[in-house]
Amino acid sequence: MEAKAALRYSRISPRKTRLVADQVRGKSIGEALRILAHMDKKRAAVISKILNSAVANAMATGVMDVDNLYVKSIVIDGGPTIKRFRPRAMGRAGRILKRTSHISVVLEES
């Protein structure tokens, strides 16, 4: 049995988020939340919230034992990029890309 949670259109770049996600992939849920609590990154708090949401989804089904959950997969995909422009020298414009990401978490019982 699996429990899933997803966050879409998060205003966090996928490349930076993958660095945090790699730290908790395959870990038990308690250990993963402990690792994220001690990380000094904004992305750690976001991933922690998604993990807690997946745990709540597992509890809602009532079939899974929450103490035996582990992070089966955590996938960070790129979302749509918001494009902005900034004035530069000699009448030119510099492009600013504000990247978004879709985060999907799957928990499974060990």
C-alpha positions as CSV (number, residue, x, y, z in Angstrom):
1,M,0.0,0.0,0.0
2,E,1.2,3.5,-0.8
3,A,0.5,7.0,0.4
4,K,1.0,9.9,-1.9
5,A,1.2,13.7,-1.7
6,A,2.1,16.3,-4.3
7,L,2.8,20.0,-4.4
8,R,2.5,21.7,-7.8
9,Y,3.7,25.1,-9.0
10,S,6.1,25.6,-6.1
11,R,8.1,28.8,-6.5
12,I,11.4,26.9,-5.8
13,S,13.8,26.0,-8.5
14,P,13.9,22.2,-9.2
15,R,17.7,22.0,-9.2
16,K,18.1,23.4,-5.7
17,T,15.2,21.3,-4.4
18,R,16.7,18.1,-5.7
19,L,19.7,18.6,-3.5
20,V,17.5,18.5,-0.4
21,A,15.3,15.6,-1.7
22,D,18.4,13.4,-2.3
23,Q,19.1,13.5,1.4
24,V,15.8,11.9,2.4
25,R,15.1,9.5,-0.4
26,G,14.9,5.9,0.9
27,K,14.9,6.9,4.6
28,S,12.3,6.1,7.2
29,I,9.8,8.9,7.8
30,G,11.1,9.7,11.3
31,E,14.7,9.9,10.1
32,A,13.7,12.0,7.1
33,L,11.8,14.5,9.1
34,R,14.7,14.8,11.6
35,I,17.2,15.4,8.7
36,L,15.0,18.1,7.2
37,A,14.4,19.8,10.6
38,H,18.2,20.4,11.0
39,M,18.8,21.6,7.4
40,D,19.3,25.3,6.9
41,K,17.5,25.6,3.6
42,K,14.1,27.0,2.7
43,R,13.4,23.9,0.6
44,A,13.8,21.6,3.6
45,A,10.7,23.2,5.2
46,V,8.6,22.8,2.1
47,I,9.6,19.1,1.6
48,S,8.9,18.5,5.3
49,K,5.4,19.8,4.9
50,I,4.8,17.5,1.9
51,L,6.1,14.5,3.9
52,N,3.8,15.3,6.8
53,S,0.9,15.6,4.3
54,A,1.7,12.1,2.9
55,V,1.8,10.7,6.4
56,A,-1.6,12.3,7.1
57,N,-2.9,10.7,3.9
58,A,-1.6,7.3,5.1
59,M,-3.3,7.8,8.5
60,A,-6.6,8.7,6.8
61,T,-6.7,5.4,5.0
62,G,-6.3,3.5,8.3
63,V,-4.7,0.5,6.5
64,M,-1.0,1.5,7.0
65,D,1.1,1.6,10.1
66,V,2.6,5.0,10.3
67,D,5.7,3.9,12.3
68,N,6.9,1.6,9.5
69,L,6.6,4.2,6.6
70,Y,9.6,5.1,4.5
71,V,10.1,7.5,1.6
72,K,9.8,5.2,-1.5
73,S,10.2,7.9,-4.0
74,I,10.4,11.7,-4.1
75,V,10.4,13.3,-7.5
76,I,11.1,16.9,-8.3
77,D,10.0,17.9,-11.8
78,G,10.3,21.3,-13.4
79,G,7.1,23.4,-13.7
80,P,6.4,26.3,-15.9
81,T,9.0,29.1,-15.9
82,I,7.8,32.6,-15.2
83,K,9.7,35.1,-17.4
84,R,10.5,38.7,-16.3
85,F,12.7,41.3,-17.9
86,R,15.1,43.8,-16.3
87,P,16.4,46.9,-17.9
88,R,20.1,46.7,-18.9
89,A,22.7,49.1,-20.4
90,M,22.2,50.8,-23.8
91,G,18.5,50.1,-24.0
92,R,18.7,46.3,-23.8
93,A,16.7,44.0,-21.6
94,G,18.0,41.2,-19.5
95,R,15.8,38.1,-19.0
96,I,15.1,36.8,-15.5
97,L,13.7,33.2,-15.3
98,K,11.8,32.4,-12.2
99,R,11.6,28.6,-12.1
100,T,8.8,26.6,-10.5
101,S,8.7,22.9,-9.6
102,H,6.3,20.0,-9.0
103,I,7.1,17.8,-6.0
104,S,5.7,14.3,-5.7
105,V,6.2,12.1,-2.6
106,V,5.3,8.4,-2.3
107,L,5.5,6.6,1.1
108,E,5.4,2.9,1.5
109,E,5.2,0.5,4.5
110,S,8.4,-1.5,5.1
